[in-house]
Amino acid sequence: MPSTAQTTAPLPTTRPTPAPAPHSRGEDAVAIITGVAMVSVGVAMVGGAGLLTGGITGLAFVLHYATGWGFGKLFFVLNLPFYWLALRKLGLGFTLKTFAGVALLAVITEVQPHLMQIARIEPLYAALVGGLCMGMGFLVLFRHHCSLGGIGILALYLQGRFGWRAGAVQMVADFCIVAAALATVEPMRVLWSIVGALALNQVLAINHRPGRYMAA
């Protein structure tokens, strides 16, 4: 007579996911140089077509077009108030890396006209490819717990605090800033700039989601 006892298969044991290894200082340094270099190329393309972008970068462009002052100097000064938020909410390491990235971009954009000059570029191409270059540069920086200041600091804070996507926060802020540029920039250039802001922020919205990339 067969036994009525039922055998129970052992439950599979689940192993805890190991914590991701943090980036080394050398890796962070290479990432900051790489990300800033990519952003600077995008800035050169956008500026060469007389366009702008969102965030503090966009405000620096607007003031640059209105006053003729150097973009790099304006970009550096406009970021100064955001370091307080970065230091208080995101830590000393993030603040130092962000300060280094902002300072490096300010220097590169000041000397870049002596190294690379764009004689002619179609606005649509500048908006799309320039926006994609800047988006990839921001992505590299974000993944190494760094930003280029301004709205990026606020976006990363809100993502860590409330789980809001950094790309979505950046996109809303960018559209507000680009729309405000209508007061000083002709509408067609603003339209192309919105296309560039879309390209930039889609890179972030797709590739920089909470929990998708864990290394710090």
C-alpha positions as CSV (number, residue, x, y, z in Angstrom):
1,M,0.0,0.0,0.0
2,P,1.6,3.3,-1.0
3,S,2.4,5.7,1.7
4,T,0.0,8.7,2.1
5,A,2.8,10.9,3.4
6,Q,3.7,13.7,1.1
7,T,7.2,14.8,0.6
8,T,7.9,18.5,0.5
9,A,10.6,19.8,-1.8
10,P,13.0,22.0,0.1
11,L,12.4,25.7,-0.5
12,P,15.1,27.4,-2.5
13,T,17.4,29.6,-0.5
14,T,17.7,33.1,-1.6
15,R,21.1,34.7,-1.3
16,P,21.2,38.4,-0.5
17,T,22.3,40.6,-3.4
18,P,25.9,41.8,-2.7
19,A,26.3,45.5,-2.3
20,P,27.8,47.1,-5.4
21,A,31.4,48.0,-5.1
22,P,31.9,51.8,-4.9
23,H,33.9,53.6,-7.6
24,S,37.5,54.4,-6.8
25,R,38.7,58.0,-6.7
26,G,40.6,57.3,-9.9
27,E,37.4,56.1,-11.6
28,D,35.5,59.2,-10.4
29,A,38.2,61.5,-11.8
30,V,38.2,59.8,-15.2
31,A,34.3,59.9,-15.2
32,I,34.3,63.6,-14.3
33,I,36.7,64.5,-17.1
34,T,34.8,62.3,-19.6
35,G,31.4,63.6,-18.6
36,V,32.5,67.2,-18.7
37,A,34.2,66.8,-22.0
38,M,31.0,65.4,-23.6
39,V,28.9,68.2,-22.1
40,S,31.4,70.8,-23.4
41,V,31.0,69.4,-27.0
42,G,27.3,69.6,-26.7
43,V,27.6,73.2,-25.4
44,A,29.8,74.1,-28.3
45,M,27.3,72.7,-30.8
46,V,24.3,74.4,-29.1
47,G,26.2,77.7,-28.8
48,G,27.4,77.5,-32.4
49,A,23.8,77.4,-33.6
50,G,22.7,80.3,-31.3
51,L,20.5,78.0,-29.3
52,L,20.3,77.3,-25.5
53,T,19.3,74.5,-23.2
54,G,17.7,74.1,-19.8
55,G,19.0,74.4,-16.3
56,I,21.7,76.7,-15.1
57,T,23.4,76.0,-18.4
58,G,20.4,77.6,-20.2
59,L,20.4,80.6,-17.8
60,A,24.1,81.1,-18.5
61,F,23.4,81.0,-22.3
62,V,20.6,83.6,-21.9
63,L,22.8,85.9,-20.0
64,H,25.7,85.3,-22.4
65,Y,23.5,86.3,-25.4
66,A,22.1,89.3,-23.5
67,T,25.4,90.7,-22.1
68,G,28.2,89.2,-24.1
69,W,29.9,88.0,-20.9
70,G,31.7,84.7,-21.1
71,F,29.6,81.6,-20.8
72,G,32.1,79.8,-18.5
73,K,32.2,82.7,-16.0
74,L,28.5,83.0,-15.9
75,F,28.0,79.3,-15.5
76,F,30.4,79.1,-12.6
77,V,28.9,82.1,-10.7
78,L,25.3,80.9,-11.2
79,N,26.1,77.6,-9.6
80,L,27.5,79.1,-6.3
81,P,24.2,79.2,-4.4
82,F,23.5,75.5,-5.0
83,Y,26.5,74.2,-3.2
84,W,24.8,74.8,0.1
85,L,22.0,72.4,-0.8
86,A,24.5,69.9,-2.1
87,L,26.6,70.0,1.0
88,R,23.6,69.8,3.4
89,K,21.6,67.2,1.6
90,L,23.9,65.2,-0.6
91,G,27.2,65.1,1.3
92,L,30.7,66.4,1.1
93,G,31.8,63.9,-1.5
94,F,29.1,64.9,-3.9
95,T,29.7,68.6,-3.3
96,L,33.4,68.4,-4.0
97,K,33.0,66.3,-7.2
98,T,30.3,68.7,-8.4
99,F,32.4,71.7,-7.7
100,A,35.3,70.1,-9.6
101,G,33.0,69.3,-12.6
102,V,31.5,72.9,-12.7
103,A,35.0,74.4,-12.5
104,L,36.3,72.2,-15.2
105,L,33.4,72.9,-17.5
106,A,33.8,76.6,-16.9
107,V,37.5,76.5,-17.8
108,I,36.9,74.2,-20.9
109,T,34.2,76.4,-22.3
110,E,36.3,79.5,-21.9
111,V,39.3,78.0,-23.8
112,Q,37.3,75.9,-26.2
113,P,36.9,78.6,-28.9
114,H,40.7,78.6,-29.3
115,L,40.6,74.8,-29.7
116,M,37.5,74.3,-31.8
117,Q,35.4,76.6,-33.9
118,I,32.1,75.7,-35.6
119,A,31.7,77.8,-38.8
120,R,28.3,76.4,-39.7
121,I,25.9,74.0,-38.1
122,E,22.2,73.4,-38.8
123,P,20.0,74.3,-35.7
124,L,18.1,71.0,-35.8
125,Y,21.3,68.9,-35.9
126,A,22.9,71.1,-33.1
127,A,19.8,70.7,-31.0
128,L,19.5,66.9,-31.4
129,V,23.2,65.8,-31.3
130,G,24.2,68.6,-28.9
131,G,21.4,67.6,-26.6
132,L,22.3,63.9,-26.8
133,C,26.0,64.7,-26.1
134,M,25.1,66.7,-23.1
135,G,22.6,64.0,-21.9
136,M,25.3,61.3,-22.1
137,G,27.8,63.6,-20.3
138,F,25.3,64.2,-17.5
139,L,24.5,60.5,-17.3
140,V,28.2,59.7,-16.8
141,L,28.4,62.3,-14.0
142,F,25.2,61.2,-12.3
143,R,26.4,57.6,-12.1
144,H,29.5,58.8,-10.3
145,H,27.5,60.8,-7.7
146,C,28.3,64.1,-9.4
147,S,26.5,66.8,-11.3
148,L,27.1,70.1,-12.9
149,G,25.3,72.0,-10.2
150,G,22.1,73.9,-10.4
151,I,18.9,72.0,-11.3
152,G,20.9,68.7,-11.4
153,I,21.6,69.0,-7.7
154,L,17.9,69.5,-6.9
155,A,16.9,66.7,-9.3
156,L,19.3,64.2,-7.6
157,Y,18.1,65.3,-4.2
158,L,14.5,64.8,-5.1
159,Q,15.2,61.4,-6.6
160,G,17.0,60.2,-3.5
161,R,14.4,61.7,-1.1
162,F,11.1,60.9,-2.9
163,G,12.1,58.5,-5.7
164,W,11.2,61.0,-8.4
165,R,13.1,60.4,-11.6
166,A,16.0,62.9,-11.9
167,G,15.4,63.1,-15.7
168,A,11.7,64.0,-15.2
169,V,12.5,66.7,-12.7
170,Q,15.2,68.1,-14.9
171,M,12.9,68.0,-17.9
172,V,10.1,70.1,-16.2
173,A,12.6,72.6,-15.0
174,D,14.3,72.8,-18.4
175,F,11.1,73.5,-20.2
176,C,10.3,76.3,-17.8
177,I,13.7,77.9,-18.3
178,V,13.6,77.5,-22.1
179,A,10.1,79.0,-22.2
180,A,11.3,82.0,-20.1
181,A,14.0,82.6,-22.7
182,L,11.3,83.8,-25.1
183,A,11.8,87.3,-23.6
184,T,15.4,87.5,-25.0
185,V,15.7,84.8,-27.7
186,E,13.7,84.6,-31.0
187,P,10.9,82.0,-31.0
188,M,12.4,79.8,-33.7
189,R,15.6,79.4,-31.7
190,V,13.6,78.6,-28.6
191,L,11.7,75.9,-30.6
192,W,14.9,74.2,-31.6
193,S,16.2,74.6,-28.1
194,I,13.1,72.7,-26.8
195,V,14.0,69.9,-29.2
196,G,17.5,69.8,-27.7
197,A,16.1,69.8,-24.2
198,L,13.9,66.8,-25.1
199,A,16.9,64.9,-26.5
200,L,19.0,65.6,-23.4
201,N,16.4,64.7,-20.9
202,Q,15.2,61.5,-22.7
203,V,18.7,60.2,-22.2
204,L,18.4,60.8,-18.5
205,A,14.8,59.7,-18.1
206,I,15.5,56.3,-19.8
207,N,18.9,55.5,-18.4
208,H,18.9,57.1,-14.9
209,R,16.1,55.5,-12.9
210,P,16.1,54.9,-9.1
211,G,17.6,51.4,-8.4
212,R,18.8,50.8,-12.0
213,Y,22.4,51.7,-11.2
214,M,23.6,51.2,-7.7
215,A,27.3,51.9,-7.6
216,A,28.2,55.2,-6.0
